[in-house]
Amino acid sequence: LLQSGQHWAGLRTLLLNVSRAVTRDVLITFSPTEGPRRLNTTEKGKAGKIHLPREIFRSLSSQTVRVVVTVLNIQQLGMFKEINQTAQILDNTVVGITVGESSISGLQDPVQLTFAHRELPQGVTPQCVFWDPSKGQAGGWCSSGCVMQSGDKGTVCSCYHLTFFALLLNPALDGSTAKALMAVATAGCGVAMAFSIFTMALLIFIRCRFRFEETVRTSLGLHMNLVGSLFLLNLAFLLNSGLSGSTHPRTCRVLGGLTHYCLLCCFTWTALEGCQLYLLFVKVLGIYIHRYLAKLCLLGWGFPVLVVGVVGVIGSYGEYCIQTTGHQVIAHLCWITSKHILVHYITNCGYFGLIFLFNMAVFGVVIQKNCSSQGTGAVQGYRKPWKVALGAAGLFCLLGATWALAFLTYGISSTAMLYLFTILNSLQGIFIFVWLVVLYYPKTKETTGSLSYIIRHDKTTTASQD
């Protein structure tokens, strides 16, 4: 480290010798242009402030310790950057604090850093972070244990350990965009519910009107349950967005659990659709399970009950606020609270991520089977390119691919991806409806639906090979 008064591009350091018997807190100012210095007089709003509690010095064994405050310009140094980082660092400034030679953490009184700034740019939201060397392969920014308090002339970060700190500016939604997204989501839910009703009516008609093989009847039953879960999910969202702002906390917890249950049911039935396609196209022969559809219903509607029950016991449901850049609340939802955000990542993001990987592998197998059948002329009624495209799009949505766009709603293009995610999920019911019409209706004398014909053709081919 450099001695006080020596400067190198992007690096400014202040060294202080402080007695262990200090009776007052230590106050230091810092700025990206002037570096750190002891607080005597400073212009308000022109420099940041560092408040070190006296508890730090009382816990040290030596009589005199060295306090090192380092101000880094990471734009010049090229340091403290995550892979694919989309957020910006305020003034490209990172402040490092060390006291003595040992690591200091678990303080009773926090270290307070005041990052001075004027009004922040539109479309960003501040976040207090510190550099965690153990995160990822080369380290990364982490906000665990730091509390942020925003003000007109700066942001105060209170943390209970010493390390390198910064104020991260994350991309955020503005008020007009957020309200537009809520309007699109609400309208989309209404459209999705309408087509879910149409689809269920079509499935009932097809199942009663035509005579299919047992495997196809089971597939129709699976489609019915998946579309039913989509209908309940959209209904739960509409109830949530309409009632959550004025409900009792206990009612809000129930409503949050209900919404979470419907979402998990939708994911689970999506996974069961993938499993059914795997059994039909990969494990073609020798499959018989007594009361198969009833057991699938028990799993599809029962497993989410266990997950929601566990999450409810630990008290993760409650009011969740959607805020704009200026911390203006634009919507109240009954959902998993921000305090238990890890529960959301595990039960929703992690669970769906595993389902998506499996279903996309099954989707590849189905497309390969379909292409091979097209090449041999096995499926006579499915040769038209537009039917192939519609069939692939419907199957793609059936396996939950539109939900995967949620993983892309972070970063620079988050607004565009949020619109795309909202619109395509609203159209998911339409895609499934069209897919079922193309796949199962009208019925001809030569074939009882393309899917059932492919299954029977595979069975015949496999049997002849054996």
C-alpha positions in Angstrom: 0.0 0.0 0.0 1.1 3.5 -0.7 2.0 6.0 2.1 -0.2 9.0 2.6 0.3 11.7 0.0 1.7 9.3 -2.7 -0.7 8.8 -5.6 -0.9 6.2 -8.3 -3.5 6.1 -11.1 -6.8 5.0 -9.6 -5.4 4.3 -6.1 -5.5 6.7 -3.0 -4.7 5.5 0.5 -4.8 7.0 4.0 -2.8 5.4 6.9 -3.7 6.2 10.5 -2.2 5.0 13.7 -5.0 4.7 16.2 -4.7 3.8 19.9 -6.6 0.8 21.3 -7.8 3.0 24.1 -9.7 5.4 21.7 -12.9 6.7 23.4 -14.6 8.1 20.3 -15.6 6.8 16.9 -13.3 7.5 14.1 -14.6 9.6 11.2 -13.0 9.7 7.8 -14.1 11.3 4.5 -13.4 10.1 1.0 -13.9 11.2 -2.5 -13.0 9.8 -5.9 -10.8 12.8 -6.8 -9.2 13.6 -3.4 -8.9 10.3 -1.7 -9.5 9.6 2.0 -8.6 11.9 4.9 -9.4 12.5 8.6 -12.6 14.4 9.1 -12.1 18.0 10.2 -14.2 20.2 8.1 -15.8 19.1 4.8 -18.4 20.5 2.4 -21.7 18.7 2.9 -22.6 16.5 -0.1 -19.2 16.8 -1.7 -17.5 13.8 -0.1 -18.4 10.5 1.4 -18.0 9.6 5.0 -16.8 6.6 6.9 -17.8 6.0 10.5 -15.7 3.4 12.4 -17.2 2.4 15.8 -14.8 2.3 18.7 -15.8 -1.3 19.3 -13.3 -2.2 16.5 -10.3 -0.8 18.4 -11.3 -2.2 21.8 -11.3 -5.7 20.4 -7.7 -5.6 19.3 -4.8 -6.9 21.4 -2.2 -4.4 20.4 -2.0 -0.9 21.9 -1.8 0.8 18.6 -3.2 -0.3 15.3 -2.9 0.9 11.8 -6.2 1.9 10.0 -5.9 1.7 6.2 -8.5 3.3 4.0 -8.1 2.8 0.3 -10.1 4.5 -2.5 -9.9 2.7 -5.8 -11.0 3.9 -9.3 -11.8 0.5 -10.8 -12.3 2.1 -14.3 -8.5 2.8 -14.4 -7.4 -0.3 -12.5 -9.7 -2.8 -14.2 -10.4 -4.6 -10.9 -13.5 -5.7 -9.0 -15.5 -6.7 -12.0 -17.8 -9.7 -12.2 -18.2 -11.8 -15.3 -21.1 -10.4 -17.4 -21.7 -7.6 -14.9 -24.5 -5.4 -16.0 -24.7 -3.1 -12.9 -22.5 0.0 -12.6 -20.4 1.1 -9.6 -21.2 4.6 -8.4 -18.4 6.9 -9.6 -16.4 3.7 -10.3 -15.3 4.0 -6.7 -14.5 1.1 -4.4 -13.6 1.8 -0.7 -11.4 -0.7 1.2 -11.1 -0.6 5.0 -8.7 -2.6 7.1 -7.8 -2.2 10.8 -4.7 -4.0 12.1 -3.7 -7.3 10.5 -6.7 -9.5 11.4 -10.0 -9.9 9.7 -12.9 -8.1 11.5 -16.5 -9.3 11.3 -19.5 -9.8 13.5 -19.6 -6.3 14.9 -22.3 -5.2 17.2 -22.2 -1.6 15.9 -22.0 -1.3 12.1 -19.4 0.4 10.0 -21.3 3.1 8.2 -20.2 4.4 4.7 -22.1 7.4 3.3 -21.7 7.5 -0.5 -22.4 11.1 -1.5 -24.2 11.6 -4.8 -26.8 13.8 -6.5 -30.0 12.4 -7.9 -29.3 9.0 -9.4 -29.9 8.3 -13.1 -33.3 7.0 -14.2 -33.6 3.3 -14.6 -31.3 2.2 -11.7 -31.7 1.3 -8.1 -28.8 1.5 -5.5 -27.5 -1.5 -3.6 -24.9 -1.7 -0.9 -22.4 -4.4 -1.7 -19.0 -5.7 -0.6 -16.5 -7.8 -2.6 -16.6 -11.5 -1.7 -13.5 -13.4 -3.0 -15.2 -16.8 -2.5 -18.1 -16.0 -4.9 -17.8 -17.6 -8.3 -14.4 -18.3 -9.8 -12.9 -14.9 -9.4 -15.0 -13.3 -6.7 -18.1 -11.1 -6.9 -20.3 -8.5 -5.3 -22.5 -9.6 -2.4 -25.0 -7.6 -0.3 -25.5 -10.1 2.6 -25.3 -8.4 6.0 -25.4 -4.8 4.7 -28.3 -2.5 5.3 -29.0 0.5 2.9 -30.6 3.8 3.8 -31.3 6.2 1.0 -31.3 10.0 1.4 -31.5 13.0 -0.8 -27.7 13.7 -0.9 -26.3 10.2 -0.4 -26.8 6.6 0.5 -25.7 5.2 3.8 -24.5 1.6 3.9 -24.3 -0.1 7.3 -22.2 -3.3 7.4 -20.9 -5.4 10.2 -17.5 -6.3 8.9 -14.5 -4.7 7.1 -13.6 -5.3 3.5 -14.0 -3.5 0.1 -17.3 -1.7 -0.3 -19.1 0.0 -3.2 -22.6 1.3 -4.1 -23.9 -0.8 -7.0 -26.4 0.7 -9.4 -28.7 -2.1 -10.7 -31.0 -1.6 -13.7 -34.5 -1.1 -12.5 -37.9 -0.4 -13.9 -39.4 3.1 -14.1 -42.9 3.7 -12.9 -44.5 3.9 -16.4 -42.9 0.7 -17.6 -43.8 -1.2 -14.4 -47.5 -0.1 -14.7 -47.6 -1.0 -18.3 -46.2 -4.5 -17.5 -48.8 -4.9 -14.8 -51.6 -3.9 -17.3 -50.3 -6.4 -19.9 -50.0 -9.2 -17.3 -53.5 -8.6 -16.1 -55.0 -8.5 -19.6 -52.9 -11.6 -20.5 -54.2 -13.5 -17.6 -57.8 -12.9 -18.8 -56.9 -14.1 -22.3 -55.1 -17.1 -20.9 -58.1 -18.1 -18.7 -60.5 -17.8 -21.7 -58.4 -20.1 -23.9 -57.8 -22.5 -21.0 -61.6 -22.9 -20.8 -61.7 -23.4 -24.6 -58.9 -26.0 -24.4 -60.5 -28.0 -21.6 -63.8 -28.0 -23.5 -62.0 -29.2 -26.6 -60.2 -32.0 -24.7 -63.5 -33.2 -23.2 -65.1 -33.2 -26.6 -62.2 -35.1 -28.2 -61.9 -37.7 -25.4 -65.7 -38.4 -25.6 -66.2 -38.2 -29.3 -63.3 -40.3 -30.6 -62.0 -43.7 -29.6 -58.3 -43.5 -28.9 -55.7 -45.9 -27.6 -55.2 -45.9 -23.8 -51.9 -44.2 -24.1 -53.5 -41.3 -26.1 -56.4 -41.1 -23.6 -53.8 -40.8 -20.8 -52.0 -38.0 -22.7 -55.3 -36.2 -23.1 -55.9 -36.5 -19.4 -52.4 -35.0 -18.8 -53.2 -32.1 -21.1 -56.4 -31.5 -19.2 -54.6 -31.3 -15.9 -51.9 -29.0 -17.2 -54.4 -26.6 -18.7 -56.4 -26.7 -15.5 -53.3 -25.8 -13.5 -52.6 -22.9 -15.9 -56.2 -21.7 -15.4 -55.9 -21.8 -11.6 -52.5 -20.0 -11.8 -53.9 -17.1 -13.8 -57.0 -16.9 -11.5 -54.7 -16.8 -8.4 -52.7 -14.0 -10.0 -55.7 -11.9 -10.7 -57.1 -12.4 -7.2 -53.6 -11.7 -5.8 -53.1 -8.4 -7.7 -56.7 -7.3 -6.9 -56.9 -8.2 -3.2 -53.4 -8.1 -1.8 -53.2 -4.4 -1.2 -56.1 -4.4 1.3 -56.0 -7.8 2.9 -55.3 -8.9 6.5 -51.7 -10.2 7.0 -53.0 -13.7 7.7 -55.2 -13.6 4.6 -52.2 -12.4 2.6 -50.2 -15.3 3.8 -52.9 -17.7 2.7 -53.2 -16.0 -0.7 -49.4 -16.1 -1.2 -49.4 -19.8 -0.4 -52.3 -20.4 -2.8 -50.4 -18.5 -5.6 -47.2 -20.4 -4.9 -49.2 -23.7 -4.9 -50.7 -23.0 -8.3 -47.3 -22.1 -9.8 -45.7 -25.3 -8.5 -48.7 -27.3 -9.8 -48.1 -25.8 -13.2 -44.4 -26.7 -13.1 -45.1 -30.2 -11.9 -47.6 -31.0 -14.6 -45.2 -29.6 -17.1 -42.6 -32.1 -15.8 -45.2 -34.9 -16.0 -45.9 -34.0 -19.6 -42.2 -34.4 -20.3 -42.1 -37.8 -18.6 -45.1 -39.0 -20.6 -43.5 -38.0 -23.8 -40.3 -39.8 -22.7 -42.2 -43.0 -22.0 -44.1 -42.8 -25.4 -41.1 -42.0 -27.6 -38.2 -43.6 -25.8 -39.6 -46.4 -23.7 -42.1 -47.5 -26.3 -42.8 -51.1 -25.3 -43.6 -52.9 -22.1 -45.1 -50.0 -20.1 -48.2 -50.7 -18.0 -49.0 -48.9 -14.7 -52.2 -49.7 -12.9 -54.4 -46.6 -12.5 -51.6 -44.6 -14.1 -53.5 -41.3 -14.6 -54.8 -41.3 -11.0 -51.3 -41.7 -9.7 -50.1 -38.9 -11.9 -52.9 -36.7 -10.4 -51.8 -37.6 -6.9 -48.3 -36.5 -7.7 -49.2 -33.4 -9.8 -51.6 -32.0 -7.3 -50.1 -33.5 -4.1 -46.4 -32.8 -4.3 -46.9 -29.0 -4.3 -48.9 -29.3 -1.1 -45.9 -30.7 0.7 -43.6 -27.9 -0.6 -46.1 -25.1 0.2 -46.7 -26.6 3.7 -43.0 -26.6 4.5 -42.6 -23.0 3.2 -45.6 -21.9 5.1 -44.3 -23.4 8.4 -41.1 -21.3 8.2 -43.3 -18.2 7.6 -42.1 -17.2 4.2 -45.4 -15.9 2.8 -46.5 -12.3 3.2 -46.7 -9.0 1.5 -44.2 -8.5 -1.4 -43.9 -5.0 -2.8 -42.8 -4.2 -6.4 -40.9 -0.9 -6.4 -39.6 1.5 -9.0 -36.2 3.1 -9.1 -37.4 5.9 -6.7 -38.6 3.3 -4.2 -42.2 4.1 -5.2 -44.5 1.1 -4.5 -46.5 0.3 -7.6 -48.0 -3.0 -6.7 -48.6 -5.2 -3.6 -48.5 -8.9 -4.0 -49.0 -11.7 -1.5 -46.0 -13.9 -2.2 -42.7 -15.1 -0.7 -41.3 -12.1 1.2 -38.0 -10.4 0.3 -36.6 -11.7 3.6 -36.9 -15.3 2.4 -35.8 -14.7 -1.2 -33.7 -17.9 -1.0 -36.9 -19.9 -0.8 -38.0 -18.4 -4.1 -34.7 -19.3 -5.8 -34.9 -22.9 -4.5 -38.6 -23.8 -4.9 -39.3 -21.9 -8.1 -36.1 -21.1 -10.0 -34.2 -24.2 -9.1 -37.2 -26.5 -9.4 -38.2 -25.2 -12.8 -34.6 -25.1 -14.0 -34.3 -28.9 -13.5 -37.7 -29.5 -15.2 -36.7 -27.3 -18.2 -33.4 -29.1 -18.8 -35.2 -32.5 -18.8 -38.1 -31.3 -21.0 -35.8 -29.8 -23.6 -34.0 -33.1 -23.9 -37.3 -34.8 -24.4 -38.3 -32.2 -26.9 -35.2 -32.9 -28.9 -36.0 -36.6 -29.0 -39.6 -35.9 -30.1 -38.5 -33.6 -32.9 -35.9 -36.1 -34.1 -38.6 -38.9 -34.1 -41.0 -36.6 -36.0 -38.3 -35.7 -38.6 -37.4 -39.3 -39.1 -41.1 -40.2 -39.6 -41.4 -37.3 -42.1 -38.5 -38.7 -44.0 -40.0 -42.2 -44.3 -43.5 -40.9 -45.0 -44.9 -42.6 -41.9 -47.2 -39.8 -40.9 -49.3 -39.0 -43.9 -51.4 -36.3 -42.5 -48.6 -34.2 -41.0 -46.5 -33.3 -44.0 -47.5 -29.6 -44.4 -44.8 -27.3 -43.1 -47.2 -25.0 -41.3 -48.6 -28.0 -39.4 -45.1 -29.0 -38.4 -44.3 -25.5 -37.2 -47.5 -25.2 -35.2 -47.0 -28.7 -33.8 -43.4 -27.8 -32.7 -44.5 -24.4 -31.2 -47.3 -26.0 -29.3 -45.1 -28.8 -27.9 -42.5 -26.2 -27.0 -45.0 -24.3 -25.0 -46.5 -27.5 -23.6 -43.1 -28.3 -22.0 -42.9 -24.9 -20.4 -40.3 -23.2 -22.5 -42.0 -19.8 -22.3 -41.3 -19.8 -18.5 -37.6 -20.1 -19.2 -37.6 -16.5 -20.4 -37.8 -15.5 -16.7 -34.1 -16.4 -16.4 -33.4 -13.7 -19.0 -35.2 -10.8 -17.3 -32.1 -9.5 -15.7 -29.6 -7.1 -17.0 -29.5 -4.4 -19.7 -32.3 -5.9 -21.8 -34.5 -6.7 -18.8 -37.4 -4.5 -19.9 -37.7 -6.0 -23.3 -37.4 -9.5 -21.9 -40.1 -8.8 -19.3 -42.5 -7.7 -22.0 -41.7 -10.8 -24.1 -42.0 -13.1 -21.1 -45.4 -11.6 -20.1 -46.8 -11.7 -23.6 -45.6 -15.2 -24.5 -46.9 -16.7 -21.3 -50.2 -15.0 -22.0 -50.2 -16.7 -25.4 -49.2 -20.1 -23.9 -52.9 -21.2 -23.7 -53.5 -20.2 -27.3 -50.5 -22.2 -28.5 -51.6 -25.3 -26.6 -55.2 -24.9 -28.0 -53.9 -24.6 -31.6 -51.5 -27.5 -31.0 -54.3 -29.8 -29.8 -56.5 -28.8 -32.8 -53.8 -29.6 -35.3 -52.7 -32.8 -33.5 -56.1 -34.5 -32.7 -58.7 -33.0 -35.0 -60.1 -33.6 -37.6 -60.0 -37.4 -37.4 -59.5 -39.2 -40.6 -59.9 -42.9 -41.5 -56.1 -43.3 -42.1 -54.9 -42.1 -38.8 -56.3 -41.2 -35.3 -54.1 -38.2 -34.8 -50.4 -37.7 -35.7 -49.1 -38.4 -32.2 -50.9 -41.7 -31.8 -49.9 -42.7 -35.3 -46.2 -42.1 -34.6 -46.5 -44.0 -31.3 -48.1 -47.0 -33.1 -45.6 -46.8 -35.9 -42.7 -46.9 -33.4 -44.2 -49.8 -31.6 -44.6 -51.8 -34.8 -41.0 -50.9 -35.9 -39.5 -51.9 -32.5 -41.5 -55.2 -32.4 -40.4 -56.2 -35.9 -36.8 -55.5 -35.0 -37.1 -57.7 -31.9 
